[in-house]
Amino acid sequence: MLKLVVLALTLCVASGQIAGGWEAGTINEVSELALWATNQMSQLAGFEGDYTIQTPRNVQKQIVNGVNYKFTLDVVYRGANGKYEFKSCNLYIFDQPWTNTRNFVEAPVCSAQQQKQTGGWTQVTKVTDDILEVAQLTAKAMTSQLGFAGEHNVVKVENVQRQIVAGVNYKFTIEYLVSNNDHTYMLKSCDLQVNHQSWNNNKITFLAAPVCRQLPSLRQMLAGGWTQTNVITDEMMSLASWATSQLSAFTGVSGEHTVMTLRNMQTQVVSGINYKFTVDVLAQDSSNGKYSFKSCDLFINYQAWTNTKTFVEEPKCGNNPNFQ
């Protein structure tokens, strides 16, 4: 009899879980579901478009034969007309991980957000590596997503503000050196507002159309002025690697040279682009295996449309003073 009572109580508890009530959940629990939901919504009739997550909120969960989730998802929506809207979508999703089953219990219900932003903006006083990475991602997206002509290279980043959401929103001003298809160059400054999702293949979404203007200093640049930059571009790294393979004659070390870092970067628009920078290298002497640290001042001309790289002046190399 006692066994029957215990069994009955156990069944009551189990049935209570299956038909159980709703309880509060966390944002972490639905982060993956939010990404899944935005991908699914773009394929539903009436929801076509591109969705970028801002943040999930009001999370509730219910234990069934799996888990039911209800939450509100704030998104940036870009429709077929290219315009951006801020929406809040109420979602009801069933998830059964062990069978890889996931579906909407009810169709998503979306409406315009009453407030566009979910949190305050923070002024950033130092341009860090992660901000420079986002700036470089925008340079590629300017052409691939928005159809701006020419190859965009980041020259300077300033006026940075950041907002933490599901991902990070950025407001900043970026100066681009644009290499046009007709082999001409243009320097322009753009005010941007973007969302960056590092976990979603470094996805960049423009939250507003960029506001760009040609810089009045372009003519001075074309006439030979140098521009200081704190951004190490892919092009600079490629030139540094090319130069390093030829540095044995200038460092006095016969053997492999490995790029450590670049500093003191300057660019100048001519027939192509002139680059001046200091490259710190680790040199290994092939005769005895010993390592030494060297620094070389480089002056290189690069013509992208002919893929021509030349030393304008011989590299000037010496011992790196920080490693002696």
RADASUL-V521895 format. One record per pair of residues at least 4 apart in sequence whose ideal C-beta (glycine too) atoms are under 8 Angstrom apart, sorted by the first residue. I is the first residue (numbers start at 1). J is the second residue. Records with the same first field share a line. If there is no record, write none. Layout:
I = J ; J
This chain:
1 = 5
2 = 6
3 = 7
4 = 8
5 = 9
6 = 10
7 = 11
8 = 12
9 = 13
10 = 14
11 = 15
12 = 16
13 = 17
14 = 18
15 = 19
16 = 20
17 = 63 ; 64
18 = 63 ; 64 ; 65
19 = 64
20 = 62 ; 63 ; 64
21 = 62
22 = 60 ; 61 ; 62 ; 70
23 = 60 ; 61 ; 62
24 = 59 ; 60 ; 61
25 = 29 ; 30 ; 59 ; 60 ; 61 ; 69 ; 71
26 = 30 ; 59
27 = 31 ; 55 ; 56 ; 57 ; 59 ; 166
29 = 33 ; 59 ; 61 ; 69
30 = 34 ; 56 ; 59 ; 69 ; 71
31 = 35 ; 56 ; 166
32 = 36
33 = 37 ; 69 ; 71 ; 91 ; 93 ; 95 ; 102
34 = 38 ; 53 ; 56 ; 71 ; 73 ; 166
35 = 39 ; 53 ; 200
36 = 40 ; 93 ; 102
37 = 41 ; 73 ; 89 ; 91 ; 93 ; 104 ; 108
38 = 42 ; 51 ; 52 ; 53 ; 73 ; 75
39 = 43 ; 51
40 = 44 ; 104
41 = 47 ; 51 ; 89 ; 108
42 = 47 ; 48 ; 49 ; 50 ; 51
43 = 47 ; 48
44 = 48 ; 107 ; 108
47 = 108 ; 110
48 = 79 ; 80
49 = 77 ; 78 ; 79 ; 80
50 = 77 ; 78 ; 205
51 = 75 ; 76 ; 77 ; 78
52 = 75 ; 76 ; 78 ; 167 ; 195 ; 197 ; 203 ; 205
53 = 73 ; 74 ; 75 ; 165 ; 166 ; 167 ; 197
54 = 74 ; 75 ; 76 ; 86 ; 118 ; 165 ; 166 ; 167 ; 169 ; 195
55 = 73 ; 74 ; 118 ; 165 ; 166
56 = 71 ; 72 ; 73 ; 74 ; 166
57 = 71 ; 72 ; 73 ; 74 ; 118
58 = 70 ; 71 ; 72
59 = 69 ; 70 ; 71
60 = 69 ; 70 ; 71
61 = 67 ; 68 ; 69 ; 70
62 = 67 ; 68 ; 69 ; 70
63 = 67
64 = 68 ; 94
65 = 96
66 = 94 ; 95 ; 96 ; 97 ; 101
67 = 94 ; 95 ; 96
68 = 92 ; 93 ; 94 ; 95 ; 105
69 = 91 ; 92 ; 93 ; 94 ; 95
70 = 90 ; 91 ; 92 ; 93
71 = 90 ; 91
72 = 88 ; 89 ; 90 ; 91
73 = 88 ; 89 ; 91
74 = 86 ; 87 ; 88 ; 89 ; 113 ; 118 ; 165
75 = 86 ; 87 ; 88 ; 89 ; 110
76 = 84 ; 85 ; 86 ; 87 ; 195 ; 205 ; 207
77 = 84 ; 85 ; 86 ; 87 ; 110
78 = 82 ; 83 ; 84 ; 85 ; 205
79 = 83 ; 85
84 = 206 ; 207 ; 208
85 = 112
86 = 112 ; 113 ; 116
87 = 110 ; 111 ; 112 ; 113
88 = 110 ; 111 ; 112 ; 113
89 = 108 ; 109 ; 110
90 = 108 ; 109 ; 110
91 = 104 ; 108
92 = 104 ; 105 ; 106
93 = 102 ; 103 ; 104 ; 105
94 = 101 ; 102 ; 103 ; 104 ; 105
95 = 101 ; 102
96 = 100 ; 101 ; 102
104 = 108
117 = 121 ; 163 ; 169
118 = 163 ; 165
119 = 163 ; 164 ; 165
120 = 163
121 = 161 ; 162 ; 163 ; 169 ; 171
122 = 161 ; 162 ; 163
123 = 160 ; 161
124 = 128 ; 131 ; 160 ; 161 ; 162
127 = 131 ; 132 ; 157 ; 158 ; 160 ; 230
128 = 132
129 = 133
130 = 134
131 = 135 ; 157 ; 160 ; 162 ; 170 ; 172
132 = 136 ; 154 ; 157 ; 230 ; 231 ; 232
133 = 137
134 = 138 ; 168 ; 170 ; 194 ; 196 ; 204
135 = 139 ; 154 ; 157 ; 172 ; 174 ; 231
136 = 140 ; 154 ; 231 ; 233 ; 234
137 = 141 ; 196 ; 202 ; 204
138 = 142 ; 154 ; 174 ; 192 ; 194 ; 204
139 = 152 ; 153 ; 154 ; 174 ; 176
140 = 144 ; 152
141 = 145 ; 146 ; 194 ; 204 ; 206
142 = 146 ; 148 ; 152 ; 176 ; 190 ; 210
143 = 147 ; 148 ; 149 ; 150 ; 151 ; 152
145 = 204 ; 206
146 = 206 ; 209 ; 210
148 = 152 ; 178
149 = 178 ; 180 ; 181
150 = 178 ; 179 ; 180 ; 181 ; 186
151 = 178 ; 179 ; 304
152 = 176 ; 177 ; 178
153 = 176 ; 177 ; 178 ; 179 ; 233 ; 235
154 = 174 ; 175 ; 176 ; 229 ; 231 ; 233
155 = 175 ; 176 ; 177 ; 187 ; 227 ; 229 ; 231 ; 267
156 = 174 ; 175 ; 229 ; 230 ; 231
157 = 172 ; 173 ; 174 ; 175 ; 230 ; 231
158 = 172 ; 173
159 = 171 ; 172 ; 173 ; 191
160 = 170 ; 171 ; 172
161 = 170 ; 171 ; 172
162 = 168 ; 169 ; 170 ; 171
163 = 168 ; 169 ; 170
164 = 168
165 = 169 ; 195
166 = 197
167 = 195 ; 196 ; 197 ; 198 ; 200
168 = 195 ; 196
169 = 193 ; 194 ; 195 ; 196 ; 207
170 = 192 ; 193 ; 194 ; 195 ; 196
171 = 191 ; 192 ; 193
172 = 191 ; 192
173 = 189 ; 190 ; 191 ; 192
174 = 189 ; 190 ; 192
175 = 187 ; 188 ; 189 ; 190 ; 215
176 = 187 ; 188 ; 189 ; 190
177 = 185 ; 186 ; 187 ; 227 ; 267 ; 269 ; 273
178 = 185 ; 186 ; 187 ; 188
179 = 183 ; 185 ; 304
180 = 184 ; 185 ; 186
183 = 305
185 = 221 ; 222 ; 269 ; 273
186 = 214 ; 218
187 = 214 ; 215 ; 217 ; 218 ; 221 ; 227 ; 269
188 = 212 ; 213 ; 214 ; 215
189 = 212 ; 213 ; 215
190 = 210 ; 211 ; 212 ; 213
191 = 210 ; 211 ; 212
192 = 206 ; 210
193 = 206 ; 207 ; 208
194 = 204 ; 205 ; 206 ; 207
195 = 203 ; 204 ; 205 ; 207
196 = 202 ; 203 ; 204
197 = 202 ; 203 ; 205
198 = 202
206 = 210
214 = 218
217 = 221 ; 225
218 = 222
219 = 223
220 = 225
221 = 225 ; 227 ; 268 ; 269
222 = 269
224 = 268 ; 270
225 = 268
226 = 266 ; 267 ; 268 ; 276
227 = 266 ; 267 ; 268
228 = 265 ; 266
229 = 265 ; 266 ; 267
230 = 265
231 = 265
232 = 236 ; 237 ; 262 ; 265
233 = 237
234 = 238
235 = 239 ; 302 ; 304
236 = 240 ; 262 ; 265 ; 275 ; 277
237 = 241 ; 259 ; 262
238 = 242
239 = 243 ; 275 ; 298 ; 300 ; 302 ; 309
240 = 244 ; 259 ; 262 ; 277 ; 279 ; 298
241 = 245 ; 259
242 = 246 ; 309
243 = 247 ; 279 ; 296 ; 298 ; 300 ; 311 ; 315
244 = 257 ; 258 ; 259 ; 279 ; 281
245 = 257
247 = 251 ; 257 ; 281 ; 283 ; 294 ; 296 ; 315 ; 317
248 = 253 ; 254 ; 255 ; 257 ; 283
250 = 296 ; 314 ; 315 ; 316 ; 317
251 = 257 ; 281 ; 283 ; 294 ; 296 ; 317
252 = 317
253 = 257 ; 283 ; 284 ; 285 ; 292 ; 294
254 = 285 ; 286 ; 287
255 = 283 ; 284 ; 285 ; 286 ; 287
256 = 283 ; 284 ; 286
257 = 281 ; 282 ; 283 ; 284 ; 294
258 = 281 ; 282 ; 283 ; 284
259 = 279 ; 280 ; 281
260 = 279 ; 280 ; 281 ; 282 ; 293
261 = 279 ; 280
262 = 277 ; 278 ; 279 ; 280
263 = 277 ; 278 ; 280
264 = 276 ; 277 ; 278 ; 297
265 = 275 ; 276 ; 277
266 = 275 ; 276 ; 277
267 = 273 ; 274 ; 275 ; 276
268 = 273 ; 274 ; 275 ; 276
269 = 273 ; 274
270 = 274 ; 301
271 = 303
272 = 301 ; 302 ; 303 ; 304 ; 308
273 = 301 ; 302 ; 304
274 = 299 ; 300 ; 301 ; 302 ; 312
275 = 298 ; 299 ; 300 ; 301 ; 302
276 = 297 ; 298 ; 299 ; 300
277 = 297 ; 298
278 = 295 ; 296 ; 297 ; 298
279 = 295 ; 296 ; 298
280 = 293 ; 294 ; 295 ; 320
281 = 293 ; 294 ; 295 ; 296
282 = 291 ; 292 ; 293
283 = 291 ; 292 ; 293 ; 294
284 = 289 ; 290 ; 291
285 = 289 ; 290 ; 291 ; 292
292 = 319 ; 323
293 = 319 ; 320 ; 322 ; 323 ; 324
294 = 317 ; 318 ; 319 ; 320
295 = 317 ; 318 ; 319 ; 320 ; 321
296 = 315 ; 316 ; 317 ; 318
297 = 315 ; 316 ; 317
298 = 311 ; 315
299 = 311 ; 312 ; 313
300 = 309 ; 310 ; 311 ; 312
301 = 308 ; 309 ; 310 ; 312
302 = 308 ; 309
303 = 307 ; 308
311 = 315
319 = 323 ; 324
320 = 324
